[in-house]
């Protein structure tokens, strides 16, 4: 039988980074084995689940590039998800659960109790064969020994997680259940339910938890816990996928930047590490910077324009060549795209307030006279390319008897409003003679005589 795996999130507000990693490992295993990935939304808890939360999950999976293979066709035939199969919703499968409950009741494997339905749990230890953890023997606790039975249908008629989880895995022919190790404690109940239905359970693979850098359990309020953070902060999805792959899986050769095609080829469950993974935001930022540096120009331009638009900067108001030239000066300089508006916004708007500390340091009376000297030299310069601009500035500095830095810093501040950014000579080339002279004039006018 071919491999069939599933990702089954509960839509309760956001997509946790641990859930995203679970989805990724299922997707990798399906692609590695030529199997199929099923997306199933576990939304039987109507009081907690919302469509907005479902949309967050779907948006996150699409952003990561984790496509699923089975589900009903979406009603929407237009837009970016045209032709995509939607997920299965447990809230739409009540008839399936009712049929399975009746089957257990008819065989006395379940019984009614105070308006609910309880499953007759096995009165013996259960061994859980796990492809990652190894064999785990689950003994009954003292309390369970008195009454190991558990509710599968609440008194309000709603099925519980344990029951619908098993029924859907059975009905959807799931062969491997790859999920977080926190679910290991549930697995004995699930195995007992599979046996009650007269079928062999799927193979289980419980992957290690993701912890904070200090070893504490990552909660939804911790930095980096929500996948939405990475969409909002301008991370490259390729970098986030690469980093998540290394949280619990090792290629055994200490490499860190690995193309996804190679990861798919090499990924297998026996390589998943046993110990919990620690989330390192600094490492992720480094990796993201490496990915941004390696992006092709078209992809880099596309993501930059999208980021600037989110920040309210309409690049359509500028010539395409100008926009591309401006963006090119930023490549290799960013750790995340969220840095871009502050790093390169000066290309697309007039300089407003100058960075205070830099202005106090660089906009001095002495530097005012130096900027006037440089401004006159730039006005007479024939070629306004980066190399000529560098020669011109250094020549002006030599005539003034100062080092080039004495002109570089106030000139950068005049042109950009900040003390850091792209290469000065290249940004001046992109801005062009008229903008540079205009900004130097404004800066000179602000410096007292």
Secondary structure, 3 states (H helix, E strand, C coil): CCCEEEECCCCCCCCEHHHHHHHHHHHHHHHHHCCEEEEEECCCCCCCCCHHHHHHHHHHHHHHCCCCCECCECCCCCCCCCCCECCEEHHHCHHHHHHHHHHHHHCCCEEEECCEEEECCCCCCEEECECCCCCEEECCCHHHHHCCCEEEECCCCCECHHHHHHHHHHHCCCCEEEEEHHHHHHHHHHHHHHHHCCCCCCEEEEECCEECCCCCECCCCCCCCECHHHHHCCCCHHHHHHHHHCCCECCCCCCCCCCHHHHHHHCCHHHECCCCEECCHHHHHHHHHHHHHHCCHHHHHHHHHHHHHHCCCCHHHCCHHHHHHHHHCCCCCCCCHHHHHHHHHHHCCCCCCCCHHHHHHHCCHHHHHHHHHHHHHHHHCCCCCHHHHHHHHHHHHHHHCCCCHHHHHHHHHHHHCCCCCCCHHHHHHHHHHHHHHHHHHHHHHHCCC
